[in-house]
Amino acid sequence: LYKRRYFLLLYLKELLILRRAYHVRDTLSMIRMSVTPASFRPIEGHVRRLRGRDAIGINALYASEGGPSHYFPDTIERAVYYGVFDGPRLASVAGTHIVAPNQGIAIVGNVFTDAAYRGLGLATRVTSAVTHELLERGCAEVALTVDPGNTPALAAYTRLGYRPGTSVVEARLERRD
């Protein structure tokens, strides 16, 4: 059966229009931030490029606060993911939603740090590594979305040279028919 469910990032006025044909759930107000090669300020620190074989550790980290996580090795292999390890344990990860250097843009996402390791700058390091690789691949702009109430994340992204842009809404949609 084909399910008519979607997860979208859109502007508020678009969401209001889509409510006519879709049930809208799980809305999150976010801020779009972006960085260019000229504004990027990388942060040094030991990180490792993640590969498909790391999918089990990535899933375990994302699921550590009770949410589902279903990343497959081929997904990680095709995307850009970096992590910080404490021994064999993945402590922090950042990855990508979209990589389109031919269009000049990429979207960073899935930034997450285990609760026991927060406040150590690990998320800043992995986000820096992902951003650096995307800019090296020829992206003229790298973007991400962040909860405006997530003060540590806003500070980390600003430290890397990301600048705030427009407000957007993330939402799950399901067709009414």
Phi, psi and omega in degrees: 000134178277122178265134181260065179238142184219155171240124186230158171241122185208171176279154184304317182297327177292322179298318180299322178290317183293337179299340179295325185246352186228148165280127183252126182226163172053047180283140177229126174278128185227166173245132174276130176237152179214159180222150177240169176304326182288329183263349184291131176236093184295152176249128179278155178156156183288122174222164177230136175294128181270148181234178181306323181296345180271000184302322180298315179293323178296313179299319179297318180294310181298328182275357186296342177251021172095354180275159178286152177212123186226051178277138181256153180307319182291330176296313180293321181297322182282334184267188175243113179229139174231151179218163173242133181249149168244096189065230179276353186271126175285121184260331183207147182215150169217147182214205183229150170263317183220137172231111182222069180299333177294338175261355177082017184215154173214156181239120176277145178197184176058035177279123184206138177233135176306140183305326181290346185244006181289151179087005181256001180082011183293319180297324177297318181295314183289325176294321177299315181296316179297313180301315180302312180297319181296318177293323177295330178285355176106008177290130179280340180211140174237132184237166174202167173241149183215145175294125182297344177271355181271079184303316179298320179293316178302317179295318180297313182293322177297319178301327180279352180103002176292140179243139180292145178236232186273160173277140178224169178235132170261137183205155172260132181240145173223129181301139180290332182277000000 
